[in-house]
Amino acid sequence: MENPSKQEIKNILENSKRIAVVGLSDNPERTSYMVSKAMQDAGYDIIPVNPTIDEALGVKAVASLKDIEG
């Protein structure tokens, strides 16, 4: 599997407003938290996917991608 090109990533981010972040930490000092917070502040709906936390960024976490509705 190849990584998407920069243009493909740009298209995805322009057309998608709901992003699941696998491994999102609830620790504000972690990079995953900082990047996800910036995306949330930019208008994206962030879904934390991490079985070891209850919530991150004010959103209830799910244990796996299979647990996301919609």
ABEGO torsion letter per residue (X at the ends): XBBBBAAAAAAAAAABABBBBBGBBABAABAAAAAAAAAAAAGBBBBBBBAABABBGGBBBBABAAABBX
